[in-house]
Amino acid sequence: MQVVLDEASLRRLAGGPEVTRGQLDQLIQFAAEVPNVTIQVLPFAKGSHGSLAGGFTLIDFPDPHEAEVVYCDTPSGNLYLQKPHDTRRFSQLYGRLLGLAPDPADTVRFLRTVRQEM
């Protein structure tokens, strides 16, 4: 599993500082210790990016005959996009987000810094 999180999702105090610190602890543990999980954080310092309108999930299947799917959770409902031009667009966007985000080791350090600031 690979994920890029926006810094805003880390700093929003849902449930208060103690809950947020616990969530950050879990992210740090996964990012640092779970080999099949890669977490990267896109910091505010990188500026605007193409995913500010909302999150999305790229779903790939092991069977090469299964088409990639993009899942978008929106205020008006869930969307599942399967057309090649849609999945290609989101794959390209995800690639750009990965390029902007610091590498996983730097992300662990960043997560620890955010946690200390809570």
N, CA, C and O atoms as CSV, one atom per row, in Angstrom:
chain,resi,resn,atom,element,x,y,z
A,1,MET,N,N,0.848,-1.167,0.000
A,1,MET,CA,C,0.000,0.000,0.000
A,1,MET,C,C,0.895,1.231,0.000
A,1,MET,O,O,1.903,1.296,0.704
A,2,GLN,N,N,0.508,2.176,-0.787
A,2,GLN,CA,C,1.250,3.430,-0.887
A,2,GLN,C,C,0.252,4.572,-0.783
A,2,GLN,O,O,-0.793,4.560,-1.434
A,3,VAL,N,N,0.584,5.557,0.042
A,3,VAL,CA,C,-0.342,6.668,0.255
A,3,VAL,C,C,0.427,7.984,0.329
A,3,VAL,O,O,1.539,8.051,0.853
A,4,VAL,N,N,-0.199,9.021,-0.211
A,4,VAL,CA,C,0.306,10.386,-0.060
A,4,VAL,C,C,-0.770,11.158,0.702
A,4,VAL,O,O,-1.917,11.252,0.265
A,5,LEU,N,N,-0.371,11.705,1.848
A,5,LEU,CA,C,-1.281,12.492,2.673
A,5,LEU,C,C,-0.920,13.963,2.574
A,5,LEU,O,O,0.255,14.312,2.464
A,6,ASP,N,N,-1.918,14.816,2.612
A,6,ASP,CA,C,-1.681,16.247,2.656
A,6,ASP,C,C,-1.414,16.647,4.108
A,6,ASP,O,O,-2.044,16.120,5.025
A,7,GLU,N,N,-0.499,17.562,4.313
A,7,GLU,CA,C,-0.161,18.003,5.673
A,7,GLU,C,C,-1.391,18.459,6.452
A,7,GLU,O,O,-1.460,18.281,7.668
A,8,ALA,N,N,-2.352,19.041,5.761
A,8,ALA,CA,C,-3.560,19.523,6.443
A,8,ALA,C,C,-4.274,18.398,7.177
A,8,ALA,O,O,-4.850,18.625,8.242
A,9,SER,N,N,-4.247,17.193,6.627
A,9,SER,CA,C,-4.926,16.070,7.283
A,9,SER,C,C,-4.245,15.675,8.581
A,9,SER,O,O,-4.869,15.052,9.440
A,10,LEU,N,N,-2.980,16.026,8.736
A,10,LEU,CA,C,-2.253,15.705,9.962
A,10,LEU,C,C,-2.458,16.750,11.047
A,10,LEU,O,O,-2.414,16.434,12.236
A,11,ARG,N,N,-2.678,17.968,10.646
A,11,ARG,CA,C,-2.726,19.072,11.603
A,11,ARG,C,C,-4.142,19.416,12.071
A,11,ARG,O,O,-4.309,20.169,13.030
A,12,ARG,N,N,-5.155,18.874,11.404
A,12,ARG,CA,C,-6.531,19.147,11.814
A,12,ARG,C,C,-6.829,18.327,13.059
A,12,ARG,O,O,-6.737,17.099,13.029
A,13,LEU,N,N,-7.180,18.982,14.139
A,13,LEU,CA,C,-7.387,18.321,15.427
A,13,LEU,C,C,-8.794,17.730,15.514
A,13,LEU,O,O,-9.702,18.342,16.076
A,14,ALA,N,N,-8.958,16.563,14.962
A,14,ALA,CA,C,-10.231,15.846,15.078
A,14,ALA,C,C,-10.159,14.995,16.332
A,14,ALA,O,O,-9.421,14.011,16.375
A,15,GLY,N,N,-10.919,15.366,17.352
A,15,GLY,CA,C,-10.883,14.619,18.599
A,15,GLY,C,C,-9.915,15.193,19.614
A,15,GLY,O,O,-9.805,14.670,20.723
A,16,GLY,N,N,-9.217,16.253,19.261
A,16,GLY,CA,C,-8.302,16.904,20.196
A,16,GLY,C,C,-6.869,16.445,20.028
A,16,GLY,O,O,-6.595,15.490,19.302
A,17,PRO,N,N,-5.949,17.130,20.706
A,17,PRO,CA,C,-4.522,16.843,20.558
A,17,PRO,C,C,-4.131,15.416,20.933
A,17,PRO,O,O,-3.291,14.812,20.265
A,18,GLU,N,N,-4.729,14.870,21.992
A,18,GLU,CA,C,-4.359,13.517,22.423
A,18,GLU,C,C,-4.724,12.483,21.356
A,18,GLU,O,O,-3.930,11.591,21.058
A,19,VAL,N,N,-5.898,12.600,20.796
A,19,VAL,CA,C,-6.324,11.683,19.735
A,19,VAL,C,C,-5.420,11.847,18.510
A,19,VAL,O,O,-5.000,10.858,17.909
A,20,THR,N,N,-5.127,13.075,18.149
A,20,THR,CA,C,-4.273,13.334,16.995
A,20,THR,C,C,-2.874,12.759,17.203
A,20,THR,O,O,-2.299,12.176,16.284
A,21,ARG,N,N,-2.329,12.921,18.402
A,21,ARG,CA,C,-1.012,12.328,18.694
A,21,ARG,C,C,-1.055,10.809,18.546
A,21,ARG,O,O,-0.118,10.216,18.011
A,22,GLY,N,N,-2.115,10.182,19.006
A,22,GLY,CA,C,-2.262,8.733,18.861
A,22,GLY,C,C,-2.318,8.316,17.399
A,22,GLY,O,O,-1.727,7.309,17.008
A,23,GLN,N,N,-3.031,9.095,16.593
A,23,GLN,CA,C,-3.100,8.804,15.160
A,23,GLN,C,C,-1.736,8.981,14.504
A,23,GLN,O,O,-1.340,8.179,13.659
A,24,LEU,N,N,-1.024,10.021,14.891
A,24,LEU,CA,C,0.325,10.236,14.350
A,24,LEU,C,C,1.264,9.108,14.762
A,24,LEU,O,O,2.097,8.672,13.968
A,25,ASP,N,N,1.135,8.633,16.003
A,25,ASP,CA,C,1.950,7.497,16.449
A,25,ASP,C,C,1.720,6.282,15.556
A,25,ASP,O,O,2.666,5.591,15.179
A,26,GLN,N,N,0.462,6.029,15.223
A,26,GLN,CA,C,0.146,4.897,14.348
A,26,GLN,C,C,0.744,5.088,12.957
A,26,GLN,O,O,1.306,4.150,12.390
A,27,LEU,N,N,0.628,6.283,12.409
A,27,LEU,CA,C,1.219,6.562,11.095
A,27,LEU,C,C,2.730,6.376,11.120
A,27,LEU,O,O,3.306,5.793,10.201
A,28,ILE,N,N,3.366,6.872,12.171
A,28,ILE,CA,C,4.819,6.733,12.296
A,28,ILE,C,C,5.202,5.254,12.360
A,28,ILE,O,O,6.151,4.822,11.706
A,29,GLN,N,N,4.462,4.491,13.144
A,29,GLN,CA,C,4.761,3.063,13.259
A,29,GLN,C,C,4.612,2.370,11.908
A,29,GLN,O,O,5.499,1.621,11.499
A,30,PHE,N,N,3.517,2.608,11.220
A,30,PHE,CA,C,3.322,1.987,9.909
A,30,PHE,C,C,4.407,2.418,8.935
A,30,PHE,O,O,4.987,1.590,8.232
A,31,ALA,N,N,4.678,3.721,8.897
A,31,ALA,CA,C,5.660,4.242,7.939
A,31,ALA,C,C,7.058,3.715,8.207
A,31,ALA,O,O,7.823,3.486,7.270
A,32,ALA,N,N,7.400,3.521,9.471
A,32,ALA,CA,C,8.761,3.128,9.826
A,32,ALA,C,C,8.955,1.616,9.893
A,32,ALA,O,O,10.070,1.133,9.692
A,33,GLU,N,N,7.892,0.862,10.171
A,33,GLU,CA,C,8.082,-0.551,10.486
A,33,GLU,C,C,7.381,-1.551,9.566
A,33,GLU,O,O,7.773,-2.717,9.531
A,34,VAL,N,N,6.381,-1.139,8.837
A,34,VAL,CA,C,5.628,-2.096,8.016
A,34,VAL,C,C,6.178,-2.053,6.596
A,34,VAL,O,O,6.051,-1.039,5.908
A,35,PRO,N,N,6.792,-3.157,6.153
A,35,PRO,CA,C,7.519,-3.130,4.881
A,35,PRO,C,C,6.653,-2.915,3.633
A,35,PRO,O,O,7.136,-2.363,2.644
A,36,ASN,N,N,5.401,-3.336,3.660
A,36,ASN,CA,C,4.573,-3.174,2.461
A,36,ASN,C,C,3.704,-1.915,2.507
A,36,ASN,O,O,2.757,-1.777,1.733
A,37,VAL,N,N,4.036,-0.999,3.420
A,37,VAL,CA,C,3.313,0.273,3.525
A,37,VAL,C,C,4.301,1.411,3.303
A,37,VAL,O,O,5.338,1.497,3.961
A,38,THR,N,N,3.952,2.282,2.361
A,38,THR,CA,C,4.756,3.478,2.099
A,38,THR,C,C,3.865,4.697,2.306
A,38,THR,O,O,2.829,4.845,1.657
A,39,ILE,N,N,4.285,5.561,3.215
A,39,ILE,CA,C,3.531,6.785,3.502
A,39,ILE,C,C,4.424,7.966,3.172
A,39,ILE,O,O,5.585,8.024,3.576
A,40,GLN,N,N,3.863,8.901,2.433
A,40,GLN,CA,C,4.549,10.156,2.152
A,40,GLN,C,C,3.587,11.297,2.457
A,40,GLN,O,O,2.383,11.190,2.225
A,41,VAL,N,N,4.133,12.384,2.978
A,41,VAL,CA,C,3.313,13.544,3.328
A,41,VAL,C,C,3.696,14.697,2.417
A,41,VAL,O,O,4.873,15.019,2.255
A,42,LEU,N,N,2.697,15.303,1.838
A,42,LEU,CA,C,2.896,16.470,0.986
A,42,LEU,C,C,2.786,17.713,1.865
A,42,LEU,O,O,1.683,18.098,2.253
A,43,PRO,N,N,3.925,18.351,2.185
A,43,PRO,CA,C,3.899,19.483,3.120
A,43,PRO,C,C,3.333,20.751,2.488
A,43,PRO,O,O,3.341,20.926,1.270
A,44,PHE,N,N,2.842,21.623,3.358
A,44,PHE,CA,C,2.322,22.917,2.917
A,44,PHE,C,C,3.341,23.659,2.056
A,44,PHE,O,O,2.975,24.350,1.106
A,45,ALA,N,N,4.613,23.514,2.393
A,45,ALA,CA,C,5.674,24.254,1.695
A,45,ALA,C,C,5.727,23.947,0.197
A,45,ALA,O,O,6.293,24.726,-0.569
A,46,LYS,N,N,5.152,22.837,-0.225
A,46,LYS,CA,C,5.142,22.495,-1.655
A,46,LYS,C,C,4.081,23.272,-2.424
A,46,LYS,O,O,4.038,23.222,-3.653
A,47,GLY,N,N,3.227,23.987,-1.701
A,47,GLY,CA,C,2.233,24.832,-2.358
A,47,GLY,C,C,1.019,24.063,-2.850
A,47,GLY,O,O,0.708,22.970,-2.377
A,48,SER,N,N,0.357,24.666,-3.801
A,48,SER,CA,C,-0.862,24.107,-4.363
A,48,SER,C,C,-0.548,22.844,-5.164
A,48,SER,O,O,0.537,22.698,-5.726
A,49,HIS,N,N,-1.522,21.938,-5.200
A,49,HIS,CA,C,-1.347,20.714,-5.988
A,49,HIS,C,C,-2.689,20.277,-6.561
A,49,HIS,O,O,-3.732,20.816,-6.193
A,50,GLY,N,N,-2.661,19.324,-7.439
A,50,GLY,CA,C,-3.849,18.920,-8.185
A,50,GLY,C,C,-4.871,18.113,-7.417
A,50,GLY,O,O,-5.901,17.746,-7.981
A,51,SER,N,N,-4.627,17.826,-6.163
A,51,SER,CA,C,-5.576,17.028,-5.401
A,51,SER,C,C,-6.249,17.829,-4.291
A,51,SER,O,O,-6.840,17.249,-3.381
A,52,LEU,N,N,-6.167,19.135,-4.358
A,52,LEU,CA,C,-6.780,19.961,-3.315
A,52,LEU,C,C,-8.303,19.846,-3.296
A,52,LEU,O,O,-8.931,20.101,-2.268
A,53,ALA,N,N,-8.894,19.467,-4.416
A,53,ALA,CA,C,-10.351,19.354,-4.479
A,53,ALA,C,C,-10.866,18.125,-3.737
A,53,ALA,O,O,-12.055,18.044,-3.429
A,54,GLY,N,N,-9.997,17.179,-3.449
A,54,GLY,CA,C,-10.432,15.997,-2.709
A,54,GLY,C,C,-9.539,14.801,-2.966
A,54,GLY,O,O,-8.782,14.751,-3.936
A,55,GLY,N,N,-9.652,13.851,-2.076
A,55,GLY,CA,C,-8.833,12.659,-2.175
A,55,GLY,C,C,-9.388,11.662,-3.180
A,55,GLY,O,O,-10.537,11.745,-3.613
A,56,PHE,N,N,-8.539,10.731,-3.526
A,56,PHE,CA,C,-8.937,9.662,-4.430
A,56,PHE,C,C,-8.091,8.438,-4.136
A,56,PHE,O,O,-7.022,8.528,-3.533
A,57,THR,N,N,-8.587,7.307,-4.569
A,57,THR,CA,C,-7.879,6.047,-4.390
A,57,THR,C,C,-7.774,5.361,-5.736
A,57,THR,O,O,-8.774,5.185,-6.431
A,58,LEU,N,N,-6.554,4.970,-6.105
A,58,LEU,CA,C,-6.340,4.164,-7.303
A,58,LEU,C,C,-6.385,2.701,-6.875
A,58,LEU,O,O,-5.652,2.289,-5.976
A,59,ILE,N,N,-7.231,1.935,-7.509
A,59,ILE,CA,C,-7.373,0.522,-7.175
A,59,ILE,C,C,-6.877,-0.307,-8.351
A,59,ILE,O,O,-7.447,-0.286,-9.442
A,60,ASP,N,N,-5.808,-1.030,-8.096
A,60,ASP,CA,C,-5.215,-1.927,-9.086
A,60,ASP,C,C,-5.513,-3.356,-8.679
A,60,ASP,O,O,-5.616,-3.650,-7.488
A,61,PHE,N,N,-5.650,-4.228,-9.626
A,61,PHE,CA,C,-5.941,-5.628,-9.350
A,61,PHE,C,C,-4.803,-6.508,-9.837
A,61,PHE,O,O,-4.145,-6.175,-10.823
A,62,PRO,N,N,-4.560,-7.625,-9.166
A,62,PRO,CA,C,-3.467,-8.508,-9.579
A,62,PRO,C,C,-3.681,-9.097,-10.981
A,62,PRO,O,O,-2.722,-9.338,-11.714
A,63,ASP,N,N,-4.929,-9.320,-11.337
A,63,ASP,CA,C,-5.238,-9.868,-12.659
A,63,ASP,C,C,-5.080,-8.775,-13.705
A,63,ASP,O,O,-5.795,-7.774,-13.653
A,64,PRO,N,N,-4.157,-8.939,-14.657
A,64,PRO,CA,C,-3.932,-7.886,-15.658
A,64,PRO,C,C,-5.142,-7.619,-16.554
A,64,PRO,O,O,-5.189,-6.606,-17.252
A,65,HIS,N,N,-6.111,-8.520,-16.534
A,65,HIS,CA,C,-7.322,-8.312,-17.340
A,65,HIS,C,C,-8.344,-7.431,-16.636
A,65,HIS,O,O,-9.309,-6.970,-17.246
A,66,GLU,N,N,-8.121,-7.205,-15.351
A,66,GLU,CA,C,-9.003,-6.331,-14.577
A,66,GLU,C,C,-8.539,-4.886,-14.752
A,66,GLU,O,O,-7.366,-4.572,-14.551
A,67,ALA,N,N,-9.458,-4.026,-15.122
A,67,ALA,CA,C,-9.116,-2.620,-15.342
A,67,ALA,C,C,-8.912,-1.891,-14.009
A,67,ALA,O,O,-9.572,-2.193,-13.014
A,68,GLU,N,N,-7.990,-0.932,-14.012
A,68,GLU,CA,C,-7.777,-0.078,-12.848
A,68,GLU,C,C,-9.039,0.738,-12.601
A,68,GLU,O,O,-9.756,1.089,-13.538
A,69,VAL,N,N,-9.302,1.035,-11.338
A,69,VAL,CA,C,-10.478,1.813,-10.945
A,69,VAL,C,C,-10.007,2.980,-10.085
A,69,VAL,O,O,-9.073,2.842,-9.295
A,70,VAL,N,N,-10.657,4.122,-10.242
A,70,VAL,CA,C,-10.402,5.269,-9.381
A,70,VAL,C,C,-11.648,5.480,-8.528
A,70,VAL,O,O,-12.762,5.572,-9.043
A,71,TYR,N,N,-11.442,5.552,-7.224
A,71,TYR,CA,C,-12.531,5.805,-6.294
A,71,TYR,C,C,-12.388,7.221,-5.765
A,71,TYR,O,O,-11.321,7.609,-5.290
A,72,CYS,N,N,-13.467,7.992,-5.850
A,72,CYS,CA,C,-13.501,9.358,-5.323
A,72,CYS,C,C,-14.684,9.474,-4.367
A,72,CYS,O,O,-15.815,9.140,-4.719
A,73,ASP,N,N,-14.415,9.942,-3.173
A,73,ASP,CA,C,-15.462,10.177,-2.189
A,73,ASP,C,C,-15.773,11.664,-2.251
A,73,ASP,O,O,-14.919,12.492,-1.935
A,74,THR,N,N,-16.980,12.004,-2.653
A,74,THR,CA,C,-17.354,13.406,-2.816
A,74,THR,C,C,-18.557,13.735,-1.939
A,74,THR,O,O,-19.261,12.824,-1.502
A,75,PRO,N,N,-18.807,15.013,-1.673
A,75,PRO,CA,C,-19.983,15.386,-0.880
A,75,PRO,C,C,-21.294,14.923,-1.523
A,75,PRO,O,O,-22.285,14.711,-0.823
A,76,SER,N,N,-21.305,14.768,-2.839
A,76,SER,CA,C,-22.539,14.348,-3.499
A,76,SER,C,C,-22.616,12.839,-3.705
A,76,SER,O,O,-23.565,12.347,-4.314
A,77,GLY,N,N,-21.625,12.098,-3.202
A,77,GLY,CA,C,-21.669,10.642,-3.312
A,77,GLY,C,C,-20.344,10.065,-3.768
A,77,GLY,O,O,-19.402,10.793,-4.080
A,78,ASN,N,N,-20.291,8.765,-3.800
A,78,ASN,CA,C,-19.079,8.072,-4.213
A,78,ASN,C,C,-19.047,7.907,-5.726
A,78,ASN,O,O,-20.073,7.661,-6.361
A,79,LEU,N,N,-17.866,8.044,-6.286
A,79,LEU,CA,C,-17.685,7.856,-7.719
A,79,LEU,C,C,-16.661,6.750,-7.958
A,79,LEU,O,O,-15.634,6.684,-7.284
A,80,TYR,N,N,-16.948,5.903,-8.906
A,80,TYR,CA,C,-15.998,4.890,-9.357
A,80,TYR,C,C,-15.767,5.141,-10.837
A,80,TYR,O,O,-16.682,5.018,-11.651
A,81,LEU,N,N,-14.544,5.493,-11.173
A,81,LEU,CA,C,-14.201,5.812,-12.560
A,81,LEU,C,C,-13.389,4.670,-13.146
A,81,LEU,O,O,-12.418,4.213,-12.542
A,82,GLN,N,N,-13.792,4.210,-14.333
A,82,GLN,CA,C,-13.116,3.075,-14.948
A,82,GLN,C,C,-12.650,3.344,-16.372
A,82,GLN,O,O,-11.898,2.550,-16.938
A,83,LYS,N,N,-13.082,4.437,-16.947
A,83,LYS,CA,C,-12.685,4.723,-18.326
A,83,LYS,C,C,-11.186,4.996,-18.367
A,83,LYS,O,O,-10.652,5.674,-17.490
A,84,PRO,N,N,-10.511,4.471,-19.381
A,84,PRO,CA,C,-9.053,4.627,-19.448
A,84,PRO,C,C,-8.569,6.070,-19.348
A,84,PRO,O,O,-7.548,6.326,-18.710
A,85,HIS,N,N,-9.278,7.021,-19.964
A,85,HIS,CA,C,-8.807,8.413,-19.885
A,85,HIS,C,C,-8.923,8.956,-18.462
A,85,HIS,O,O,-8.121,9.801,-18.065
A,86,ASP,N,N,-9.911,8.485,-17.682
A,86,ASP,CA,C,-10.041,8.910,-16.284
A,86,ASP,C,C,-8.955,8.283,-15.423
A,86,ASP,O,O,-8.295,8.979,-14.651
A,87,THR,N,N,-8.766,6.982,-15.548
A,87,THR,CA,C,-7.758,6.310,-14.725
A,87,THR,C,C,-6.359,6.807,-15.066
A,87,THR,O,O,-5.515,6.940,-14.180
A,88,ARG,N,N,-6.110,7.080,-16.328
A,88,ARG,CA,C,-4.803,7.613,-16.743
A,88,ARG,C,C,-4.568,8.997,-16.127
A,88,ARG,O,O,-3.475,9.293,-15.645
A,89,ARG,N,N,-5.598,9.830,-16.149
A,89,ARG,CA,C,-5.487,11.189,-15.587
A,89,ARG,C,C,-5.152,11.135,-14.097
A,89,ARG,O,O,-4.284,11.872,-13.628
A,90,PHE,N,N,-5.833,10.270,-13.357
A,90,PHE,CA,C,-5.566,10.163,-11.923
A,90,PHE,C,C,-4.218,9.497,-11.650
A,90,PHE,O,O,-3.538,9.859,-10.689
A,91,SER,N,N,-3.828,8.548,-12.465
A,91,SER,CA,C,-2.494,7.938,-12.309
A,91,SER,C,C,-1.404,8.979,-12.509
A,91,SER,O,O,-0.412,8.994,-11.779
A,92,GLN,N,N,-1.585,9.851,-13.498
A,92,GLN,CA,C,-0.614,10.919,-13.740
A,92,GLN,C,C,-0.594,11.909,-12.569
A,92,GLN,O,O,0.471,12.351,-12.140
A,93,LEU,N,N,-1.763,12.246,-12.064
A,93,LEU,CA,C,-1.847,13.139,-10.912
A,93,LEU,C,C,-1.140,12.514,-9.712
A,93,LEU,O,O,-0.396,13.198,-9.007
A,94,TYR,N,N,-1.364,11.230,-9.476
A,94,TYR,CA,C,-0.708,10.562,-8.360
A,94,TYR,C,C,0.807,10.573,-8.536
A,94,TYR,O,O,1.544,10.763,-7.568
A,95,GLY,N,N,1.265,10.375,-9.744
A,95,GLY,CA,C,2.698,10.442,-10.016
A,95,GLY,C,C,3.268,11.818,-9.686
A,95,GLY,O,O,4.365,11.925,-9.138
A,96,ARG,N,N,2.523,12.868,-10.021
A,96,ARG,CA,C,2.983,14.223,-9.692
A,96,ARG,C,C,3.016,14.440,-8.180
A,96,ARG,O,O,3.937,15.073,-7.663
A,97,LEU,N,N,2.010,13.915,-7.469
A,97,LEU,CA,C,1.980,14.043,-6.012
A,97,LEU,C,C,3.175,13.313,-5.387
A,97,LEU,O,O,3.811,13.826,-4.466
A,98,LEU,N,N,3.469,12.129,-5.889
A,98,LEU,CA,C,4.634,11.386,-5.395
A,98,LEU,C,C,5.923,12.168,-5.633
A,98,LEU,O,O,6.827,12.161,-4.797
A,99,GLY,N,N,5.998,12.838,-6.776
A,99,GLY,CA,C,7.183,13.628,-7.092
A,99,GLY,C,C,7.346,14.841,-6.200
A,99,GLY,O,O,8.469,15.281,-5.954
A,100,LEU,N,N,6.248,15.386,-5.713
A,100,LEU,CA,C,6.301,16.550,-4.826
A,100,LEU,C,C,6.594,16.166,-3.380
A,100,LEU,O,O,7.228,16.923,-2.645
A,101,ALA,N,N,6.134,15.000,-2.982
A,101,ALA,CA,C,6.247,14.589,-1.581
A,101,ALA,C,C,7.665,14.129,-1.260
A,101,ALA,O,O,8.304,13.468,-2.080
A,102,PRO,N,N,8.160,14.473,-0.073
A,102,PRO,CA,C,9.471,13.973,0.361
A,102,PRO,C,C,9.468,12.448,0.417
A,102,PRO,O,O,8.411,11.824,0.518
A,103,ASP,N,N,10.645,11.860,0.350
A,103,ASP,CA,C,10.742,10.395,0.360
A,103,ASP,C,C,10.254,9.841,1.706
A,103,ASP,O,O,10.114,10.592,2.672
A,104,PRO,N,N,9.995,8.531,1.769
A,104,PRO,CA,C,9.429,7.946,2.988
A,104,PRO,C,C,10.261,8.178,4.252
A,104,PRO,O,O,9.691,8.407,5.319
A,105,ALA,N,N,11.576,8.126,4.161
A,105,ALA,CA,C,12.406,8.359,5.360
A,105,ALA,C,C,12.239,9.796,5.862
A,105,ALA,O,O,12.125,10.027,7.066
A,106,ASP,N,N,12.224,10.750,4.946
A,106,ASP,CA,C,11.996,12.145,5.344
A,106,ASP,C,C,10.589,12.322,5.904
A,106,ASP,O,O,10.369,13.136,6.801
A,107,THR,N,N,9.642,11.560,5.372
A,107,THR,CA,C,8.272,11.638,5.865
A,107,THR,C,C,8.184,11.182,7.313
A,107,THR,O,O,7.465,11.795,8.103
A,108,VAL,N,N,8.897,10.120,7.683
A,108,VAL,CA,C,8.884,9.667,9.075
A,108,VAL,C,C,9.407,10.773,9.983
A,108,VAL,O,O,8.826,11.039,11.036
A,109,ARG,N,N,10.490,11.415,9.588
A,109,ARG,CA,C,11.027,12.533,10.378
A,109,ARG,C,C,9.999,13.668,10.462
A,109,ARG,O,O,9.813,14.260,11.525
A,110,PHE,N,N,9.342,13.963,9.355
A,110,PHE,CA,C,8.331,15.015,9.317
A,110,PHE,C,C,7.173,14.661,10.260
A,110,PHE,O,O,6.710,15.515,11.015
A,111,LEU,N,N,6.703,13.409,10.221
A,111,LEU,CA,C,5.617,12.979,11.094
A,111,LEU,C,C,6.004,13.136,12.571
A,111,LEU,O,O,5.187,13.554,13.391
A,112,ARG,N,N,7.233,12.803,12.893
A,112,ARG,CA,C,7.701,12.947,14.279
A,112,ARG,C,C,7.732,14.413,14.699
A,112,ARG,O,O,7.402,14.745,15.838
A,113,THR,N,N,8.124,15.279,13.785
A,113,THR,CA,C,8.148,16.718,14.078
A,113,THR,C,C,6.732,17.233,14.319
A,113,THR,O,O,6.491,17.972,15.273
A,114,VAL,N,N,5.804,16.845,13.460
A,114,VAL,CA,C,4.405,17.276,13.624
A,114,VAL,C,C,3.866,16.790,14.966
A,114,VAL,O,O,3.175,17.530,15.667
A,115,ARG,N,N,4.184,15.547,15.322
A,115,ARG,CA,C,3.714,15.004,16.596
A,115,ARG,C,C,4.266,15.798,17.778
A,115,ARG,O,O,3.538,16.071,18.733
A,116,GLN,N,N,5.539,16.169,17.725
A,116,GLN,CA,C,6.140,16.945,18.814
A,116,GLN,C,C,5.498,18.317,18.954
A,116,GLN,O,O,5.454,18.883,20.046
A,117,GLU,N,N,5.001,18.848,17.840
A,117,GLU,CA,C,4.372,20.172,17.854
A,117,GLU,C,C,2.951,20.132,18.432
A,117,GLU,O,O,2.386,21.182,18.741
A,118,MET,N,N,2.377,18.957,18.580
A,118,MET,CA,C,1.000,18.839,19.085
A,118,MET,C,C,0.946,19.105,20.577
A,118,MET,O,O,-0.129,19.051,21.175
